């Protein structure tokens, strides 16, 4: 049943919060909230990796560094590659899915938001999940926000404070609100 719920949550279609199946999601969210207290009281990088691994349900590679505090509302739909660096006070709302590939840098206070609500007020108590993908060697600057369904291309940079509402091609620097291309990154 969990796999079916996972697919529903990441489908891009509204999923009603009063759906009886949502109770399983609520149980996992409660577990994540409880484990987050332990995570954010960790005193070393190994402990942080171990506790976040427990939350996301898969082992985080020893080459990856995460600083606390770190916030997630669910955790089970986060995938983190090798040699990733995630700075302090990041928030990952992952019910739509978040994938971070290898060698990604994420600055402090970055928000990855893979879930939204419908515009129609009669449907607003539903969630719409759309996956976020951050490809290899990308750098997300401090306090940037990445919205649902966005892909950040390989080697790209999202400038600090930007709000990304559209996919970012590989080898591109974007900045602003909404983020727009400001420069291409020359291939070495």
PARO-933433 format. One record per atom (N, C-alpha, C): residue in one letter; atom name; x, y, z. Coordinates in nm, 3 decimals, m for minus. Layout:
REM PARO-933433
code; site; c1; c2; c3
A; CA; X; Y; Z
...
//
This chain:
REM PARO-933433
code; site; c1; c2; c3
X; N; 0.082; m0.120; 0.000
X; CA; 0.000; 0.000; 0.000
X; C; 0.086; 0.126; 0.000
X; N; 0.199; 0.125; 0.071
X; CA; 0.288; 0.242; 0.078
X; C; 0.335; 0.284; m0.061
X; N; 0.371; 0.187; m0.147
X; CA; 0.418; 0.218; m0.281
X; C; 0.308; 0.286; m0.363
X; N; 0.184; 0.238; m0.349
X; CA; 0.072; 0.301; m0.420
X; C; 0.051; 0.445; m0.373
X; N; 0.059; 0.467; m0.242
X; CA; 0.046; 0.602; m0.188
X; C; 0.158; 0.691; m0.241
X; N; 0.278; 0.637; m0.246
X; CA; 0.393; 0.711; m0.295
X; C; 0.369; 0.760; m0.437
X; N; 0.320; 0.672; m0.521
X; CA; 0.294; 0.710; m0.660
X; C; 0.183; 0.815; m0.669
X; N; 0.080; 0.802; m0.586
X; CA; m0.028; 0.901; m0.585
X; C; 0.026; 1.038; m0.544
X; N; 0.111; 1.040; m0.441
X; CA; 0.163; 1.166; m0.389
X; C; 0.252; 1.237; m0.491
X; N; 0.326; 1.162; m0.570
X; CA; 0.421; 1.220; m0.665
X; C; 0.364; 1.240; m0.804
X; N; 0.236; 1.209; m0.824
X; CA; 0.177; 1.205; m0.958
X; C; 0.148; 1.341; m1.020
X; N; 0.140; 1.445; m0.939
X; CA; 0.100; 1.575; m0.991
X; C; m0.050; 1.595; m0.990
X; N; m0.125; 1.492; m0.945
X; CA; m0.270; 1.502; m0.932
X; C; m0.305; 1.532; m0.786
X; N; m0.416; 1.604; m0.762
X; CA; m0.455; 1.633; m0.624
X; C; m0.479; 1.506; m0.542
X; N; m0.432; 1.508; m0.421
X; CA; m0.450; 1.399; m0.326
X; C; m0.516; 1.460; m0.203
X; N; m0.639; 1.422; m0.176
X; CA; m0.716; 1.484; m0.068
X; C; m0.661; 1.446; 0.069
X; N; m0.648; 1.545; 0.154
X; CA; m0.597; 1.522; 0.289
X; C; m0.695; 1.445; 0.376
X; N; m0.824; 1.441; 0.335
X; CA; m0.921; 1.364; 0.412
X; C; m0.941; 1.223; 0.354
X; N; m0.861; 1.188; 0.255
X; CA; m0.863; 1.052; 0.199
X; C; m0.822; 0.954; 0.309
X; N; m0.896; 0.844; 0.329
X; CA; m0.860; 0.748; 0.434
X; C; m0.717; 0.695; 0.423
X; N; m0.665; 0.686; 0.300
X; CA; m0.527; 0.640; 0.281
X; C; m0.425; 0.738; 0.338
X; N; m0.466; 0.863; 0.353
X; CA; m0.373; 0.964; 0.401
X; C; m0.329; 0.938; 0.545
X; N; m0.403; 0.857; 0.621
X; CA; m0.365; 0.828; 0.759
X; C; m0.226; 0.764; 0.765
X; N; m0.194; 0.678; 0.667
X; CA; m0.060; 0.617; 0.664
X; C; 0.047; 0.725; 0.647
X; N; 0.018; 0.825; 0.564
X; CA; 0.110; 0.938; 0.545
X; C; 0.123; 1.014; 0.677
X; N; 0.012; 1.039; 0.744
X; CA; 0.016; 1.110; 0.873
X; C; 0.099; 1.034; 0.976
X; N; 0.088; 0.902; 0.978
X; CA; 0.168; 0.822; 1.072
X; C; 0.317; 0.839; 1.044
X; N; 0.355; 0.838; 0.916
X; CA; 0.496; 0.857; 0.880
X; C; 0.542; 1.000; 0.911
X; N; 0.454; 1.098; 0.891
X; CA; 0.489; 1.237; 0.925
X; C; 0.513; 1.251; 1.075
X; N; 0.429; 1.187; 1.155
X; CA; 0.448; 1.191; 1.301
X; C; 0.582; 1.130; 1.340
X; N; 0.617; 1.018; 1.276
X; CA; 0.746; 0.954; 1.302
X; C; 0.861; 1.048; 1.267
X; N; 0.849; 1.114; 1.152
X; CA; 0.952; 1.207; 1.107
X; C; 0.967; 1.324; 1.204
X; N; 0.856; 1.379; 1.249
X; CA; 0.863; 1.489; 1.346
X; C; 0.934; 1.448; 1.474
X; N; 0.905; 1.329; 1.521
X; CA; 0.971; 1.278; 1.642
X; C; 1.121; 1.259; 1.620
X; N; 1.157; 1.196; 1.507
X; CA; 1.299; 1.173; 1.476
X; C; 1.374; 1.303; 1.448
X; N; 1.304; 1.404; 1.400
X; CA; 1.368; 1.532; 1.370
X; C; 1.423; 1.600; 1.496
X; N; 1.358; 1.578; 1.607
X; CA; 1.409; 1.633; 1.733
X; C; 1.547; 1.575; 1.763
X; N; 1.560; 1.444; 1.748
X; CA; 1.690; 1.379; 1.768
X; C; 1.792; 1.428; 1.665
X; N; 1.750; 1.434; 1.539
X; CA; 1.839; 1.481; 1.432
X; C; 1.895; 1.619; 1.465
X; N; 1.809; 1.710; 1.502
X; CA; 1.852; 1.848; 1.524
X; C; 1.923; 1.871; 1.657
X; N; 1.934; 1.766; 1.737
X; CA; 2.016; 1.770; 1.858
X; C; 2.145; 1.692; 1.841
X; N; 2.174; 1.649; 1.719
X; CA; 2.298; 1.576; 1.691
X; C; 2.418; 1.666; 1.713
X; N; 2.529; 1.603; 1.752
X; CA; 2.648; 1.681; 1.786
X; C; 2.767; 1.656; 1.693
X; N; 2.749; 1.571; 1.591
X; CA; 2.857; 1.551; 1.494
X; C; 2.797; 1.504; 1.361
X; N; 2.878; 1.514; 1.256
X; CA; 2.832; 1.484; 1.120
X; C; 2.787; 1.339; 1.105
X; N; 2.861; 1.245; 1.166
X; CA; 2.823; 1.104; 1.156
X; C; 2.685; 1.080; 1.215
X; N; 2.661; 1.140; 1.330
X; CA; 2.530; 1.126; 1.396
X; C; 2.419; 1.187; 1.310
X; N; 2.447; 1.301; 1.250
X; CA; 2.348; 1.365; 1.161
X; C; 2.315; 1.273; 1.045
X; N; 2.420; 1.220; 0.980
X; CA; 2.397; 1.129; 0.866
X; C; 2.314; 1.009; 0.907
X; N; 2.348; 0.948; 1.023
X; CA; 2.275; 0.829; 1.069
X; C; 2.129; 0.860; 1.097
X; N; 2.104; 0.971; 1.163
X; CA; 1.966; 1.004; 1.200
X; C; 1.883; 1.047; 1.079
X; N; 1.945; 1.119; 0.985
X; CA; 1.872; 1.155; 0.864
X; C; 1.850; 1.032; 0.777
X; N; 1.945; 0.940; 0.777
X; CA; 1.926; 0.813; 0.704
X; C; 1.803; 0.739; 0.756
X; N; 1.785; 0.741; 0.888
X; CA; 1.668; 0.676; 0.948
X; C; 1.539; 0.745; 0.901
X; N; 1.540; 0.876; 0.893
X; CA; 1.422; 0.950; 0.849
X; C; 1.390; 0.921; 0.703
X; N; 1.490; 0.922; 0.615
X; CA; 1.462; 0.906; 0.472
X; C; 1.451; 0.760; 0.430
X; N; 1.495; 0.669; 0.515
X; CA; 1.479; 0.526; 0.486
X; C; 1.587; 0.468; 0.397
X; N; 1.697; 0.540; 0.379
X; CA; 1.812; 0.486; 0.305
X; C; 1.940; 0.551; 0.357
X; N; 2.048; 0.476; 0.347
X; CA; 2.177; 0.522; 0.402
X; C; 2.232; 0.638; 0.322
X; N; 2.274; 0.741; 0.392
X; CA; 2.341; 0.856; 0.331
X; C; 2.491; 0.826; 0.328
X; N; 2.552; 0.846; 0.212
X; CA; 2.693; 0.815; 0.193
X; C; 2.782; 0.898; 0.287
X; N; 2.893; 0.837; 0.330
X; CA; 2.987; 0.903; 0.421
X; C; 3.051; 1.028; 0.362
X; N; 3.048; 1.043; 0.230
X; CA; 3.106; 1.161; 0.165
X; C; 3.014; 1.282; 0.173
X; N; 2.891; 1.263; 0.219
X; CA; 2.792; 1.371; 0.226
X; C; 2.792; 1.434; 0.365
X; N; 2.782; 1.567; 0.365
X; CA; 2.780; 1.644; 0.490
X; C; 2.651; 1.723; 0.498
X; N; 2.582; 1.713; 0.610
X; CA; 2.460; 1.789; 0.636
X; C; 2.477; 1.857; 0.771
X; N; 2.446; 1.986; 0.775
X; CA; 2.447; 2.060; 0.901
X; C; 2.304; 2.075; 0.952
X; N; 2.289; 2.073; 1.083
X; CA; 2.160; 2.097; 1.146
X; C; 2.154; 2.243; 1.189
X; N; 2.035; 2.300; 1.205
X; CA; 1.908; 2.230; 1.192
X; C; 1.875; 2.198; 1.047
X; N; 1.799; 2.091; 1.031
X; CA; 1.750; 2.046; 0.901
X; C; 1.603; 2.010; 0.922
X; N; 1.518; 2.054; 0.830
X; CA; 1.375; 2.034; 0.847
X; C; 1.315; 1.960; 0.729
X; N; 1.231; 1.863; 0.757
X; CA; 1.150; 1.796; 0.656
X; C; 1.017; 1.759; 0.718
X; N; 0.912; 1.759; 0.637
X; CA; 0.781; 1.725; 0.688
X; C; 0.748; 1.577; 0.672
X; N; 0.827; 1.507; 0.590
X; CA; 0.796; 1.368; 0.560
X; C; 0.922; 1.283; 0.559
X; N; 1.013; 1.313; 0.468
X; CA; 1.143; 1.249; 0.468
X; C; 1.158; 1.129; 0.376
X; N; 1.056; 1.051; 0.360
X; CA; 1.067; 0.925; 0.285
X; C; 1.085; 0.943; 0.135
X; N; 1.061; 1.062; 0.084
X; CA; 1.074; 1.085; m0.059
X; C; 1.196; 1.172; m0.092
X; N; 1.296; 1.169; m0.003
X; CA; 1.422; 1.239; m0.026
X; C; 1.528; 1.137; m0.064
X; N; 1.602; 1.168; m0.170
X; CA; 1.716; 1.086; m0.213
X; C; 1.837; 1.178; m0.225
X; N; 1.947; 1.142; m0.156
X; CA; 2.067; 1.227; m0.152
X; C; 2.186; 1.147; m0.204
X; N; 2.255; 1.203; m0.303
X; CA; 2.370; 1.137; m0.363
X; C; 2.497; 1.147; m0.281
X; N; 2.608; 1.120; m0.347
X; CA; 2.740; 1.122; m0.283
X; C; 2.802; 1.262; m0.294
X; N; 2.888; 1.292; m0.194
X; CA; 2.965; 1.416; m0.193
X; C; 2.874; 1.539; m0.202
X; N; 2.761; 1.534; m0.133
X; CA; 2.666; 1.645; m0.127
X; C; 2.694; 1.724; 0.000
X; N; 2.677; 1.855; m0.006
X; CA; 2.688; 1.941; 0.111
X; C; 2.559; 2.019; 0.127
X; N; 2.496; 2.004; 0.245
X; CA; 2.372; 2.076; 0.277
X; C; 2.399; 2.159; 0.402
X; N; 2.392; 2.290; 0.388
X; CA; 2.424; 2.382; 0.497
X; C; 2.308; 2.395; 0.596
X; N; 2.326; 2.480; 0.697
X; CA; 2.232; 2.498; 0.808
X; C; 2.093; 2.546; 0.764
X; N; 1.992; 2.502; 0.837
X; CA; 1.856; 2.556; 0.832
X; C; 1.784; 2.539; 0.698
X; N; 1.809; 2.428; 0.631
X; CA; 1.738; 2.399; 0.507
X; C; 1.606; 2.329; 0.538
X; N; 1.510; 2.350; 0.450
X; CA; 1.377; 2.292; 0.468
X; C; 1.338; 2.219; 0.339
X; N; 1.312; 2.088; 0.352
X; CA; 1.276; 2.004; 0.237
X; C; 1.134; 1.951; 0.258
X; N; 1.038; 2.004; 0.184
X; CA; 0.902; 1.952; 0.186
X; C; 0.895; 1.853; 0.070
X; N; 0.899; 1.724; 0.103
X; CA; 0.933; 1.621; 0.004
X; C; 0.819; 1.529; m0.037
X; N; 0.695; 1.561; m0.009
X; CA; 0.589; 1.467; m0.042
X; C; 0.571; 1.449; m0.193
X; N; 0.625; 1.539; m0.273
X; CA; 0.627; 1.521; m0.418
X; C; 0.754; 1.455; m0.467
X; N; 0.852; 1.440; m0.380
X; CA; 0.979; 1.377; m0.414
X; C; 1.089; 1.479; m0.436
X; N; 1.205; 1.455; m0.376
X; CA; 1.323; 1.538; m0.394
X; C; 1.441; 1.447; m0.419
X; N; 1.509; 1.467; m0.532
X; CA; 1.629; 1.391; m0.564
X; C; 1.745; 1.488; m0.580
X; N; 1.850; 1.463; m0.504
X; CA; 1.972; 1.542; m0.511
X; C; 2.083; 1.449; m0.558
X; N; 2.136; 1.476; m0.677
X; CA; 2.241; 1.391; m0.732
X; C; 2.376; 1.424; m0.668
X; N; 2.483; 1.359; m0.715
X; CA; 2.617; 1.372; m0.659
X; C; 2.675; 1.512; m0.677
X; N; 2.761; 1.549; m0.580
X; CA; 2.843; 1.671; m0.586
X; C; 2.762; 1.800; m0.587
X; N; 2.645; 1.799; m0.525
X; CA; 2.560; 1.918; m0.517
X; C; 2.594; 1.996; m0.391
X; N; 2.593; 2.129; m0.402
X; CA; 2.611; 2.219; m0.288
X; C; 2.479; 2.291; m0.263
X; N; 2.433; 2.289; m0.139
X; CA; 2.309; 2.357; m0.102
X; C; 2.340; 2.452; 0.013
X; N; 2.319; 2.581; m0.011
X; CA; 2.351; 2.684; 0.087
X; C; 2.253; 2.685; 0.204
X; N; 2.282; 2.771; 0.304
X; CA; 2.194; 2.778; 0.421
X; C; 2.057; 2.834; 0.385
X; N; 1.958; 2.788; 0.459
X; CA; 1.819; 2.835; 0.450
X; C; 1.754; 2.812; 0.314
X; N; 1.801; 2.711; 0.240
X; CA; 1.739; 2.678; 0.112
X; C; 1.609; 2.602; 0.137
X; N; 1.507; 2.632; 0.057
X; CA; 1.377; 2.565; 0.064
X; C; 1.354; 2.486; m0.064
X; N; 1.336; 2.355; m0.050
X; CA; 1.297; 2.270; m0.162
X; C; 1.153; 2.228; m0.135
X; N; 1.061; 2.278; m0.214
X; CA; 0.917; 2.261; m0.188
X; C; 0.855; 2.182; m0.303
X; N; 0.833; 2.053; m0.281
X; CA; 0.782; 1.966; m0.388
X; C; 0.631; 1.945; m0.380
X; N; 0.564; 2.023; m0.300
X; CA; 0.419; 2.006; m0.284
X; C; 0.350; 2.141; m0.286
X; N; 0.224; 2.139; m0.330
X; CA; 0.147; 2.260; m0.343
X; C; 0.001; 2.227; m0.319
X; N; m0.085; 2.326; m0.329
X; CA; m0.230; 2.308; m0.315
X; C; m0.298; 2.358; m0.441
X; N; m0.415; 2.301; m0.476
X; CA; m0.488; 2.347; m0.595
X; C; m0.534; 2.492; m0.581
X; N; m0.550; 2.557; m0.694
X; CA; m0.600; 2.695; m0.697
X; C; m0.748; 2.699; m0.659
X; N; m0.824; 2.601; m0.704
X; CA; m0.968; 2.594; m0.677
X; C; m0.992; 2.585; m0.526
X; N; m1.061; 2.684; m0.467
X; CA; m1.081; 2.684; m0.322
X; C; m1.156; 2.562; m0.269
X; N; m1.240; 2.500; m0.353
X; CA; m1.313; 2.382; m0.308
X; C; m1.222; 2.259; m0.301
X; N; m1.107; 2.266; m0.364
X; CA; m1.011; 2.154; m0.363
X; C; m0.885; 2.185; m0.282
X; N; m0.880; 2.301; m0.219
X; CA; m0.758; 2.349; m0.155
X; C; m0.706; 2.259; m0.044
X; N; m0.792; 2.178; 0.015
X; CA; m0.749; 2.086; 0.122
X; C; m0.690; 1.959; 0.063
X; N; m0.635; 1.971; m0.057
X; CA; m0.566; 1.860; m0.123
X; C; m0.421; 1.900; m0.141
X; N; m0.336; 1.802; m0.166
X; CA; m0.196; 1.827; m0.198
X; C; m0.169; 1.784; m0.342
X; N; m0.083; 1.860; m0.407
X; CA; m0.034; 1.822; m0.539
X; C; 0.118; 1.811; m0.526
X; N; 0.169; 1.691; m0.548
X; CA; 0.313; 1.669; m0.540
X; C; 0.374; 1.661; m0.678
X; N; 0.486; 1.731; m0.695
X; CA; 0.563; 1.724; m0.820
X; C; 0.710; 1.718; m0.781
X; N; 0.784; 1.621; m0.834
X; CA; 0.923; 1.600; m0.791
X; C; 1.018; 1.713; m0.829
X; N; 1.113; 1.734; m0.742
X; CA; 1.226; 1.825; m0.766
X; C; 1.348; 1.739; m0.793
X; N; 1.424; 1.775; m0.896
X; CA; 1.548; 1.705; m0.929
X; C; 1.660; 1.807; m0.937
X; N; 1.764; 1.786; m0.857
X; CA; 1.883; 1.871; m0.863
X; C; 1.996; 1.783; m0.914
X; N; 2.042; 1.813; m1.035
X; CA; 2.139; 1.727; m1.102
X; C; 2.283; 1.754; m1.055
X; N; 2.372; 1.667; m1.098
X; CA; 2.513; 1.667; m1.054
X; C; 2.577; 1.804; m1.066
X; N; 2.658; 1.834; m0.963
X; CA; 2.744; 1.953; m0.959
X; C; 2.668; 2.085; m0.952
X; N; 2.539; 2.082; m0.925
X; CA; 2.463; 2.207; m0.913
X; C; 2.496; 2.273; m0.779
X; N; 2.475; 2.404; m0.775
X; CA; 2.498; 2.482; m0.653
X; C; 2.376; 2.569; m0.632
X; N; 2.310; 2.550; m0.517
X; CA; 2.191; 2.626; m0.481
X; C; 2.233; 2.725; m0.372
X; N; 2.226; 2.854; m0.402
X; CA; 2.271; 2.958; m0.310
X; C; 2.180; 2.978; m0.190
X; N; 2.233; 3.047; m0.091
X; CA; 2.163; 3.071; 0.036
X; C; 2.024; 3.129; 0.015
X; N; 1.929; 3.076; 0.089
X; CA; 1.790; 3.125; 0.093
X; C; 1.716; 3.116; m0.040
X; N; 1.765; 3.036; m0.133
X; CA; 1.691; 3.013; m0.257
X; C; 1.573; 2.921; m0.229
X; N; 1.470; 2.933; m0.311
X; CA; 1.353; 2.846; m0.303
X; C; 1.332; 2.780; m0.439
X; N; 1.320; 2.647; m0.437
X; CA; 1.293; 2.570; m0.558
X; C; 1.149; 2.517; m0.544
X; N; 1.064; 2.548; m0.641
X; CA; 0.923; 2.512; m0.634
X; C; 0.895; 2.375; m0.696
X; N; 0.773; 2.322; m0.677
X; CA; 0.740; 2.186; m0.723
X; C; 0.764; 2.165; m0.873
X; N; 0.813; 2.045; m0.906
X; CA; 0.826; 2.004; m1.044
X; C; 0.948; 2.058; m1.117
X; N; 1.040; 2.120; m1.046
X; CA; 1.155; 2.187; m1.108
X; C; 1.275; 2.093; m1.117
X; N; 1.347; 2.102; m1.229
X; CA; 1.476; 2.035; m1.246
X; C; 1.583; 2.142; m1.258
X; N; 1.688; 2.127; m1.178
X; CA; 1.806; 2.213; m1.187
X; C; 1.912; 2.132; m1.261
X; N; 1.956; 2.180; m1.378
X; CA; 2.048; 2.106; m1.463
X; C; 2.188; 2.093; m1.406
X; N; 2.265; 2.001; m1.465
X; CA; 2.402; 1.977; m1.422
X; C; 2.485; 2.105; m1.428
X; N; 2.570; 2.123; m1.327
X; CA; 2.666; 2.233; m1.317
X; C; 2.601; 2.369; m1.298
X; N; 2.470; 2.379; m1.290
X; CA; 2.403; 2.508; m1.282
X; C; 2.413; 2.569; m1.143
X; N; 2.392; 2.700; m1.139
X; CA; 2.395; 2.775; m1.014
X; C; 2.264; 2.853; m1.001
X; N; 2.204; 2.843; m0.883
X; CA; 2.088; 2.925; m0.848
X; C; 2.140; 3.027; m0.747
X; N; 2.135; 3.155; m0.784
X; CA; 2.188; 3.260; m0.698
X; C; 2.110; 3.270; m0.567
X; N; 2.179; 3.320; m0.465
X; CA; 2.119; 3.336; m0.333
X; C; 1.990; 3.418; m0.342
X; N; 1.888; 3.374; m0.268
X; CA; 1.762; 3.446; m0.260
X; C; 1.668; 3.428; m0.378
X; N; 1.708; 3.350; m0.477
X; CA; 1.624; 3.332; m0.596
X; C; 1.505; 3.241; m0.568
X; N; 1.399; 3.262; m0.644
X; CA; 1.283; 3.173; m0.640
X; C; 1.269; 3.112; m0.778
X; N; 1.289; 2.979; m0.784
X; CA; 1.294; 2.909; m0.913
X; C; 1.156; 2.852; m0.943
X; N; 1.096; 2.903; m1.052
X; CA; 0.961; 2.863; m1.093
X; C; 0.961; 2.785; m1.224
X; N; 1.078; 2.777; m1.290
X; CA; 1.092; 2.704; m1.417
X; C; 1.221; 2.626; m1.415
X; N; 1.225; 2.517; m1.494
X; CA; 1.347; 2.436; m1.503
X; C; 1.466; 2.523; m1.540
X; N; 1.582; 2.484; m1.486
X; CA; 1.708; 2.552; m1.516
X; C; 1.792; 2.457; m1.601
X; N; 1.827; 2.499; m1.724
X; CA; 1.908; 2.412; m1.809
X; C; 2.047; 2.390; m1.748
X; N; 2.115; 2.286; m1.794
X; CA; 2.252; 2.260; m1.750
X; C; 2.341; 2.379; m1.785
X; N; 2.445; 2.398; m1.702
X; CA; 2.549; 2.500; m1.727
X; C; 2.493; 2.642; m1.736
X; N; 2.398; 2.672; m1.647
X; CA; 2.332; 2.802; m1.648
X; C; 2.330; 2.862; m1.508
X; N; 2.346; 2.994; m1.500
X; CA; 2.330; 3.066; m1.374
X; C; 2.198; 3.143; m1.381
X; N; 2.114; 3.125; m1.277
X; CA; 1.988; 3.199; m1.270
X; C; 1.984; 3.279; m1.140
X; N; 1.907; 3.390; m1.144
X; CA; 1.894; 3.475; m1.026
X; C; 1.762; 3.548; m1.033
X; N; 1.711; 3.587; m0.916
X; CA; 1.594; 3.673; m0.908
X; C; 1.467; 3.603; m0.867
X; N; 1.357; 3.684; m0.870
X; CA; 1.225; 3.636; m0.836
X; C; 1.126; 3.690; m0.939
X; N; 1.083; 3.602; m1.031
X; CA; 1.125; 3.464; m1.050
X; C; 1.265; 3.458; m1.109
X; N; 1.333; 3.347; m1.085
X; CA; 1.470; 3.331; m1.134
X; C; 1.473; 3.332; m1.286
X; N; 1.571; 3.407; m1.339
X; CA; 1.591; 3.414; m1.485
X; C; 1.738; 3.391; m1.514
X; N; 1.765; 3.344; m1.634
X; CA; 1.904; 3.320; m1.676
X; C; 1.980; 3.452; m1.678
X; N; 2.098; 3.450; m1.614
X; CA; 2.184; 3.567; m1.621
X; C; 2.315; 3.538; m1.693
X; N; 2.348; 3.408; m1.704
X; CA; 2.476; 3.377; m1.765
X; C; 2.484; 3.226; m1.793
X; N; 2.559; 3.190; m1.895
X; CA; 2.593; 3.050; m1.920
X; C; 2.728; 3.022; m1.858
X; N; 2.748; 2.899; m1.818
X; CA; 2.877; 2.857; m1.763
X; C; 2.954; 2.790; m1.875
X; N; 3.070; 2.845; m1.908
X; CA; 3.152; 2.787; m2.015
X; C; 3.204; 2.651; m1.973
X; N; 3.203; 2.558; m2.066
X; CA; 3.257; 2.424; m2.040
X; C; 3.408; 2.429; m2.038
X; N; 3.466; 2.362; m1.943
X; CA; 3.612; 2.358; m1.929
X; C; 3.667; 2.242; m2.007
//
